[in-house]
Amino acid sequence: MTAFDAAPRAEVQALRAAGKPAAAKARVLACFAAGGWDPPDDAWALGCALFELGAPDEAVACFRRVVKAHPRNPHVLALLAGALCYSGDPAAGWRVLERPLRTLPPSAPMLLSAARIRHLLGAFDGAQRLVRRADQLIPGQQAVRVQRAFTTLLTTGDRSGWVDLEARALPDPGTGARPWQGEPLAGGSVRVTAEQGVGDLMQFARYLPGLSARGAGVVMVQAPPEVAPVFEASGFLVTPPGMVPVTTWHVPIMSLPLRLGVAPDPWGEVVPYLRAPAVGAPLP
């Protein structure tokens, strides 16, 4: 009986399905600490669970065990490199992949992992070359398009980057509102759904004035409570996560640059585009 056999795997899966990621993470960390996951299949399953639940350091140990058993498996190498990268050492991740990229048959997971690492190391030309090779193997694959979007937008800001970014997992607005694709808004209401973290929400807020310029009568911005006062002080209507207002359209906030059809950073000169609450009001 190993520390990560069928029973704990099922328990972790149930905790994740129940929306309890912290409890799931605690369970896999306990399995890791208990040991007994040396068989490569167990180390693989535990490493994947640790990686997905935000414990990359422990995942590295698991994936090293699998690589020892399968040193030429490109998928395993890609996972080890990715875990090293997310544990804060992308250079070590690159060392895992540098030689296999030259000596093993082309593998989309390995090429994509290498592209992400080269991007993080600032080698953007190399990252794009690796993305192109991955795209030749699996044309149009979601993860490849999203990585190409990140590198393109960071280097050239070309419109193709915004197009590729639409391959990401788009948020479900939970309403019957029509997705806004850039058509005239003619006084209608638009709900802008949040994505990623608070930093992305505040960064992409610079595009919100474009909706009013297109004729939106009401713009509602989904924002968590800790930053809602900033958006309210900036003149926006705010809806908290979980609240589903009735609107004519909805649009994910990171889709605004593409659907507005604007050049990179079009509102960059319109500053400030967010304002702090009035003096005396509690700041988030």
Solvent accessible surface area in square Angstrom, and as a share of the most:
residue,aa,sasa,rsa
1,M,218,0.97
2,T,42,0.24
3,A,23,0.18
4,F,5,0.02
5,D,28,0.14
6,A,80,0.62
7,A,74,0.57
8,P,10,0.06
9,R,86,0.32
10,A,59,0.46
11,E,76,0.34
12,V,6,0.04
13,Q,131,0.58
14,A,62,0.48
15,L,38,0.19
16,R,100,0.37
17,A,92,0.71
18,A,64,0.50
19,G,58,0.56
20,K,111,0.47
21,P,84,0.53
22,A,81,0.62
23,A,44,0.34
24,A,0,0.00
25,K,67,0.28
26,A,60,0.46
27,R,74,0.27
28,V,0,0.00
29,L,56,0.28
30,A,54,0.42
31,C,3,0.02
32,F,48,0.20
33,A,86,0.67
34,A,80,0.62
35,G,23,0.22
36,G,46,0.44
37,W,31,0.11
38,D,82,0.42
39,P,60,0.38
40,P,35,0.22
41,D,108,0.56
42,D,14,0.07
43,A,0,0.00
44,W,78,0.27
45,A,20,0.16
46,L,0,0.00
47,G,0,0.00
48,C,28,0.17
49,A,11,0.09
50,L,0,0.00
51,F,53,0.22
52,E,108,0.48
53,L,22,0.11
54,G,44,0.42
55,A,5,0.04
56,P,27,0.17
57,D,94,0.49
58,E,46,0.21
59,A,0,0.00
60,V,16,0.09
61,A,40,0.31
62,C,0,0.00
63,F,0,0.00
64,R,122,0.45
65,R,71,0.26
66,V,4,0.02
67,V,25,0.14
68,K,163,0.69
69,A,42,0.32
70,H,87,0.39
71,P,85,0.54
72,R,153,0.56
73,N,57,0.29
74,P,43,0.27
75,H,88,0.39
76,V,3,0.02
77,L,8,0.04
78,A,8,0.06
79,L,33,0.16
80,L,6,0.03
81,A,0,0.00
82,G,10,0.10
83,A,0,0.00
84,L,12,0.06
85,C,8,0.05
86,Y,133,0.51
87,S,42,0.27
88,G,63,0.60
89,D,60,0.31
90,P,31,0.19
91,A,41,0.32
92,A,12,0.09
93,G,0,0.00
94,W,47,0.16
95,R,159,0.58
96,V,28,0.16
97,L,0,0.00
98,E,73,0.33
99,R,159,0.58
100,P,20,0.13
101,L,21,0.11
102,R,168,0.61
103,T,65,0.38
104,L,18,0.09
105,P,97,0.61
106,P,85,0.53
107,S,12,0.08
108,A,13,0.10
109,P,60,0.38
110,M,2,0.01
111,L,1,0.01
112,L,15,0.08
113,S,10,0.07
114,A,0,0.00
115,A,0,0.00
116,R,91,0.33
117,I,1,0.00
118,R,54,0.20
119,H,28,0.13
120,L,102,0.51
121,L,70,0.35
122,G,42,0.40
123,A,27,0.21
124,F,57,0.24
125,D,107,0.55
126,G,12,0.11
127,A,0,0.00
128,Q,34,0.15
129,R,136,0.50
130,L,15,0.08
131,V,0,0.00
132,R,129,0.47
133,R,96,0.35
134,A,0,0.00
135,D,33,0.17
136,Q,142,0.63
137,L,82,0.41
138,I,61,0.31
139,P,105,0.66
140,G,47,0.45
141,Q,74,0.33
142,Q,91,0.41
143,A,26,0.20
144,V,0,0.00
145,R,62,0.23
146,V,24,0.14
147,Q,11,0.05
148,R,58,0.21
149,A,0,0.00
150,F,91,0.38
151,T,0,0.00
152,T,13,0.08
153,L,42,0.21
154,L,112,0.56
155,T,64,0.37
156,T,98,0.57
157,G,10,0.10
158,D,73,0.38
159,R,156,0.57
160,S,55,0.36
161,G,0,0.00
162,W,27,0.10
163,V,54,0.31
164,D,13,0.07
165,L,4,0.02
166,E,40,0.18
167,A,18,0.14
168,R,20,0.07
169,A,88,0.68
170,L,80,0.40
171,P,38,0.24
172,D,125,0.65
173,P,17,0.11
174,G,54,0.52
175,T,40,0.24
176,G,82,0.79
177,A,13,0.10
178,R,131,0.48
179,P,69,0.43
180,W,0,0.00
181,Q,113,0.50
182,G,20,0.19
183,E,64,0.29
184,P,107,0.67
185,L,1,0.00
186,A,95,0.74
187,G,51,0.49
188,G,16,0.15
189,S,22,0.14
190,V,0,0.00
191,R,6,0.02
192,V,0,0.00
193,T,4,0.02
194,A,28,0.21
195,E,13,0.06
196,Q,132,0.59
197,G,41,0.40
198,V,51,0.29
199,G,53,0.51
200,D,47,0.24
201,L,2,0.01
202,M,57,0.25
203,Q,96,0.43
204,F,14,0.06
205,A,0,0.00
206,R,50,0.18
207,Y,12,0.04
208,L,1,0.01
209,P,47,0.30
210,G,2,0.02
211,L,0,0.00
212,S,68,0.44
213,A,80,0.62
214,R,88,0.32
215,G,32,0.30
216,A,14,0.11
217,G,50,0.48
218,V,54,0.31
219,V,18,0.11
220,M,39,0.17
221,V,0,0.00
222,Q,28,0.12
223,A,0,0.00
224,P,25,0.16
225,P,97,0.61
226,E,92,0.41
227,V,11,0.06
228,A,15,0.12
229,P,42,0.26
230,V,17,0.10
231,F,0,0.00
232,E,100,0.45
233,A,42,0.33
234,S,27,0.18
235,G,68,0.66
236,F,33,0.14
237,L,101,0.50
238,V,31,0.18
239,T,5,0.03
240,P,57,0.36
241,P,74,0.47
242,G,74,0.71
243,M,100,0.45
244,V,76,0.44
245,P,15,0.09
246,V,146,0.84
247,T,14,0.08
248,T,47,0.28
249,W,16,0.06
250,H,22,0.10
251,V,0,0.00
252,P,5,0.03
253,I,0,0.00
254,M,14,0.06
255,S,0,0.00
256,L,0,0.00
257,P,2,0.01
258,L,31,0.16
259,R,24,0.09
260,L,4,0.02
261,G,60,0.58
262,V,42,0.24
263,A,67,0.52
264,P,74,0.47
265,D,74,0.38
266,P,46,0.29
267,W,55,0.19
268,G,23,0.22
269,E,164,0.74
270,V,79,0.45
271,V,104,0.60
272,P,75,0.47
273,Y,50,0.19
274,L,30,0.15
275,R,139,0.51
276,A,70,0.54
277,P,19,0.12
278,A,80,0.62
279,V,160,0.92
280,G,78,0.75
281,A,40,0.31
282,P,118,0.74
283,L,122,0.61
284,P,87,0.54
